[in-house]
């Protein structure tokens, strides 16, 4: 099938859109990718919707969240049309869109997770069958609802010596471990770029620490780092998952801009090291995807903390920027074929679970 995957992460930087050809089992073939940045106004609107959603004990629409949901559909439809135009592919040739939506709150401990953006509206806007709401069925069955990419990571790494681990450094970090027998273990490891981005925006007005330059110029405050690592999440057994808001930059306030960046980057690295110790066996390779792979200071700190050599996914010929979007395209095909996308070892769901709601046109 030809499938489009759409991903907008908690960093609120924009939309990733990928077109692949796949049967939802073998890896398939990447065909096109584009990133569509959010405007400052859109980022502010989505951030406000997230702030409001996190105050609720269960999902319910406010005027602000409803407006943000409409924004999500409009911007994602635009990304689809641009992707198809650049790829030279007509919409009627595409079998399915995997539409993640925008997470405004992730509360599996309360029995819910919330990604805004109406799949039926997107299907109508694009004229393509759309799968949305990938996480809710897993949470309803008792799973964490995250991470969902492990099944795609398994397909990507099929030709590599195992065990192997894929570390995704997005707003939140997660790791997938694939054993020699194909066993999957996955969980969130802690914050990745989210806290650092918040710190950079607060202290300089920039969106992120370009090349980790500010962190490289700073000194890690060991007292702050130790206090941040003294959190029950890190001792909890997997599977486990986080909302970006579960940690804040508050402990770093009072540090200089550079020292705060260094300390928060070290926090990501040390939390990855703690996570790797929870894996069933040390991975032979640690492959890094997500925006954090562009941060040499973060990769150096991870290497020092773990004693391993993190390899950016690009060295394997993968598009590390497209991986999550490709993964949701892959999962959408699996959903159409009634194949599971989450598993006991990845989300803690009791049995392999088919996820997503299908909206046909």
Secondary structure as UniProt FT lines:
FT   STRAND          2..8
FT   TURN            10..11
FT   STRAND          14..21
FT   STRAND          29..37
FT   HELIX           40..53
FT   TURN            54..55
FT   HELIX           63..87
FT   HELIX           91..93
FT   STRAND          96..107
FT   HELIX           108..110
FT   STRAND          112..116
FT   HELIX           119..126
FT   STRAND          130..132
FT   HELIX           136..140
FT   TURN            141..142
FT   HELIX           150..156
FT   TURN            157..159
FT   STRAND          164..169
FT   STRAND          172..178
FT   TURN            180..181
FT   STRAND          184..191
FT   HELIX           194..204
FT   HELIX           210..212
FT   HELIX           213..217
FT   HELIX           222..229
FT   HELIX           232..235
FT   HELIX           244..246
FT   HELIX           250..252
FT   TURN            253..254
FT   HELIX           257..276
FT   TURN            277..278
FT   STRAND          286..289
FT   HELIX           291..294
FT   HELIX           296..306
FT   STRAND          310..312
FT   HELIX           313..316
FT   TURN            320..322
FT   HELIX           323..336
FT   TURN            337..338
FT   HELIX           344..347
FT   STRAND          357..359
//
